[in-house]
Amino acid sequence: MENEPIILLEHVTVTYQDLVALEDVSLSVPPGAFLAIIGPNGAGKTTLLKTILGLLRPVRGTVRVFGKAPWELDGRRQRIGYVPQVMSVDLNFPVRAGEVVLMGRYGRIGLFRRPSAADRQAALRAMERVGIADLADRPIARLSGGQRQRVFLARALANEPDLLLLDEPTTGVDVAATESLYELLRGLHDEGITILVVSHDVGVVAAYVDMVACVNRRLVAHGRPDEVGGNVLSCMYGPEAMLFGHGPVSHMVVVPSGSSESPQVSPPESR
Amino acid sequence: MLELLSYTFMQRALIAGALIGALCAVIGVYVVLKGLSFIGAGIAHASFGGVALGFLLGVNPVLTAVVFCLLTAWGIGLVSRKGQIKEDTAVGIFFASTMALGILLIGLMRGYNVDLFGYLFGSILAVTPQDVWVTIGLGAAVLGVVGLLFKELLFITFDPEMAEVTGVPAGKLYFLLLSLIAVTVVVSIKVVGIILVSALIVTPAAAAYQLTEDFRRMMALSVVFGVGSTVGGLLLSYWLNTASGATIVLLATLAFFVAAMCSPRRRRRPALQRV
């Protein structure tokens, strides 16, 4: 029972508005894992998260979260903490950070009931854990990108989840805030929370996680960060991607396979 | 002033106006924040078909309008949830077709058109005691539901996907919200009329949005603007001898522009773009 995977996907195909977003993906996430799902934009990473959350249903294959189909989780739903992309909400919405964090418990509280002292304490603990307790009364419109991201993380933690899913948590966040967020996730992982983070930022993620799964509609590679290595590049940019030195920083040049178009130059990698 | 209040028709108009001003202001907060303004307008126009049907059948038009508006609201919700037609396209189709149905039904009757005109543009000074009771009853029902599901309605307005994920029935609550909008529209058409009711829902909430970044405060301010516009507009229209529904809406619009000019959101904008 203990070693049963928390998330299990078997030959999962998901279509989204008539397009195949994920094809024949099989993935098993054991308890205590810290897994990054990486891939280029539009590769189906968010679709994969939404499938695990039960927001999308596969057309083929099976999905199990805590041993059940995600849309049949009921009470166990609260064991999943989800941190969506920040841009998925209206950032000028008139609501304070503390209220947003408390929302994480609304499902657990149930309809018609008001939050109890215990609920408020759980929200406060979550805010303390991520270091934003002093921002509780601040409207979300007046938070920096990094602070807002922590509010969303605290909202997920307010439920005291066993599994944490994060979708591009560092979009629009500067380098220092990105690193401190991953430090924080590392700490949460050490406390026993299973973490799955979706990112297109290969460089940063690899330094913190135990496992990398590379998705580009299909699952291209899966393993420890150092094992996946070169496969990651081909996952991100196609089979003919390569690194070579060019001036003071190394550039990556991608030649799309089977086309005679001029090479696309991606932003320089700072390593 | 006191003399004015001694007329029973004026008393009824003020009571109904204040109640509807508050009701529209509360629902308007959700409409504005969730971007449902056009749906509100669409539902309002659908009530025309319902009112016409009521007159044709000899049934209380409020009753037929409620049924009609609820069906329209759910229809729009269903079509847009399926995702095959965009929401505003769905509204555009329902909007015109229910209006056309109303016009068609009126054509089948002869001689009743004066009353219908009152529904189109509002006739608050002709509010009957029965109208006041209907307003109190339906208004209390809508506000009661909002009070009981306050935290859930806030959640699905702010972040419906997260609500769904944490076990809040966001889909069902969305339909409930559409139903609340429909009932609010029908209750309000007597005061400002079908054509202007969506303004009474949207404008006070939009004005309140300019002035605060706290959800409850926005709702309270919206109620102040809503009640102020209906009561103030009503008195103004009496003194200036203008159409009451139009005066109410224009007063609310004036409040909106003043609020927008004083808005701290405007002053903060340059700072936001750094994020």
Interface residues (C-beta under 8 A of the other chain):
Chain A: Q17 L53 G54 L55 D74 G75 R77 Q78 I80 Y82 P84 S88 V89 D90 N92 F93 P94 V95 R96 E99 V100 M103 G104 R105 Y106 G107 R108 I109 L111 F112 R114 P115 P139 A141 R142 S144 G145 R155 N159 G172
Chain B: L33 G83 L148 L149 K151 E152 L154 F155 F158 D159 E161 M162 A163 E164 V165 T166 G167 V168 Y209 T212 E213 D214 F215 R217 M218 R265 R268 L272 V275
